[in-house]
């Protein structure tokens, strides 16, 4: 698929839980590259705006009577490029899109929390790896903070 060129309103950028959401509006009745845009939704795309280039997941395309909304979620490793985009938000820009060779799994690779390593035995008990803390390592009794509710009750009486 070739590169798609669109004249859009760069409506907004929104930071949300470690991700950057980019929203573009295509104004008017005619939607150029309609079938290509629909086929790209849900995939990774390369976005170019002037000299700024970044990878993003094409989250959704929505149409109403006045506009078409394109939403993208930028990858976190393109933070320098994202910062360059802020001054362009709220203005009409030329948006260039092309599908990436990257899959959704590759896009999110490295963002997963590895968690704790453990093995589940046949009897249902769990063994953690050497060096990891278990419940028996937590001190009980002496180090517990005193209850604040007792002090509050004394003050109220």
C-alpha positions as CSV (number, residue, x, y, z in Angstrom):
1,X,0.0,0.0,0.0
2,X,1.3,3.4,-0.9
3,X,1.5,6.5,1.3
4,X,-1.7,8.3,2.0
5,X,-1.8,12.1,2.1
6,X,-4.6,13.9,3.9
7,X,-5.4,17.5,4.8
8,X,-6.6,17.2,8.4
9,X,-7.3,19.3,11.4
10,X,-4.9,18.1,14.1
11,X,-7.6,18.3,16.8
12,X,-5.8,17.3,19.9
13,X,-3.1,15.4,21.7
14,X,-3.8,13.8,25.1
15,X,-1.5,12.0,27.4
16,X,-3.2,9.1,29.1
17,X,-1.6,6.4,31.3
18,X,1.8,6.2,29.6
19,X,0.4,6.7,26.1
20,X,-0.1,9.6,23.8
21,X,-3.4,9.8,21.9
22,X,-3.5,11.8,18.7
23,X,-6.8,12.8,17.1
24,X,-7.2,14.1,13.6
25,X,-10.4,15.3,11.9
26,X,-11.1,15.1,8.2
27,X,-13.7,17.7,7.5
28,X,-16.2,17.6,4.7
29,X,-18.4,15.0,3.0
30,X,-15.7,13.4,0.7
31,X,-13.2,11.0,2.4
32,X,-10.1,10.5,0.4
33,X,-8.6,7.0,0.6
34,X,-11.6,5.7,2.4
35,X,-11.1,2.0,1.8
36,X,-7.3,2.2,2.6
37,X,-8.0,4.0,5.9
38,X,-10.6,1.4,6.9
39,X,-8.2,-1.4,6.2
40,X,-5.4,0.3,8.2
41,X,-7.5,0.7,11.3
42,X,-6.3,-1.5,14.2
43,X,-2.8,-1.8,12.7
44,X,0.5,0.0,13.2
45,X,1.1,3.1,10.9
46,X,3.9,5.4,10.3
47,X,2.8,9.0,10.7
48,X,4.5,11.9,9.1
49,X,3.6,15.6,9.8
50,X,6.1,17.9,8.1
51,X,9.6,16.7,9.4
52,X,8.1,14.6,12.3
53,X,7.9,10.9,11.9
54,X,6.6,8.3,14.4
55,X,5.0,4.9,14.8
56,X,1.5,4.7,16.2
57,X,-1.3,2.2,16.5
58,X,-4.3,3.4,14.4
59,X,-6.9,2.9,17.1
60,X,-10.1,3.9,15.3
61,X,-11.8,5.7,12.5
62,X,-15.3,7.2,13.3
63,X,-17.6,9.1,11.0
64,X,-20.5,11.4,11.8
65,X,-22.4,13.9,9.7
66,X,-19.7,16.6,9.8
67,X,-16.4,14.9,10.0
68,X,-14.3,11.7,10.2
69,X,-12.2,11.2,13.3
70,X,-8.9,9.3,13.2
71,X,-7.4,8.3,16.5
72,X,-3.8,7.1,17.0
73,X,-1.9,5.9,20.0
74,X,1.8,6.8,19.7
75,X,4.5,4.5,20.9
76,X,6.4,5.6,24.0
77,X,9.9,5.4,22.5
78,X,9.1,8.3,20.1
79,X,8.9,10.9,22.9
80,X,11.2,13.4,21.3
81,X,9.0,13.4,18.1
82,X,5.8,13.7,20.2
83,X,7.2,16.8,21.9
84,X,7.7,18.4,18.5
85,X,4.0,17.7,17.6
86,X,2.6,19.8,20.5
87,X,2.8,23.2,18.7
88,X,1.0,21.8,15.7
89,X,-2.1,20.7,17.7
90,X,-5.2,22.8,16.9
91,X,-4.0,23.6,13.3
92,X,-4.6,22.2,9.8
93,X,-1.7,20.0,8.8
94,X,-0.8,17.5,6.0
95,X,-0.9,14.0,7.4
96,X,1.0,11.3,5.7
97,X,0.2,7.7,6.6
98,X,1.6,4.4,5.5
99,X,1.2,0.9,7.0
100,X,4.1,-0.3,9.1
101,X,5.8,-3.6,8.7
102,X,5.5,-3.9,12.5
103,X,2.9,-6.2,14.0
104,X,0.7,-5.2,17.0
105,X,2.7,-7.7,19.1
106,X,6.0,-6.1,18.2
107,X,4.5,-2.7,18.9
108,X,3.7,-3.6,22.5
109,X,6.8,-5.8,23.0
110,X,8.8,-4.8,26.0
111,X,5.9,-3.0,27.7
112,X,4.7,-6.1,29.7
113,X,5.6,-6.4,33.3
114,X,7.5,-9.7,33.7
115,X,5.9,-10.5,37.0
116,X,7.4,-13.0,39.5
117,X,8.9,-16.3,38.4
118,X,7.2,-19.3,40.1
119,X,6.3,-23.0,39.6
120,X,3.0,-24.6,40.5
121,X,3.4,-28.1,41.9
122,X,0.9,-30.9,41.2
123,X,-0.6,-30.5,44.7
124,X,-1.3,-26.8,44.0
125,X,1.5,-25.4,46.1
126,X,3.6,-22.7,44.6
127,X,7.4,-22.4,44.7
128,X,9.1,-19.0,44.0
129,X,12.6,-18.7,42.6
130,X,15.6,-18.3,44.9
131,X,16.1,-14.7,46.2
132,X,12.4,-13.7,46.0
133,X,10.7,-12.8,49.2
134,X,7.9,-14.9,50.5
135,X,5.2,-14.4,53.2
136,X,7.5,-16.0,55.9
137,X,10.1,-13.3,55.3
138,X,7.7,-10.5,56.4
139,X,8.2,-9.5,60.1
140,X,5.0,-9.7,62.2
141,X,4.2,-7.9,65.5
142,X,7.0,-5.5,66.5
143,X,7.1,-3.4,63.4
144,X,3.4,-2.9,62.9
145,X,2.2,0.7,63.3
146,X,-0.1,1.5,66.2
147,X,-3.7,1.9,65.5
148,X,-4.6,5.5,64.9
149,X,-8.3,4.8,65.7
150,X,-7.5,4.3,69.4
151,X,-6.0,7.7,69.7
152,X,-8.9,9.3,67.8
153,X,-11.4,7.6,70.1
154,X,-9.6,8.9,73.2
155,X,-9.8,12.5,71.8
156,X,-13.5,12.2,71.1
157,X,-14.4,11.1,74.6
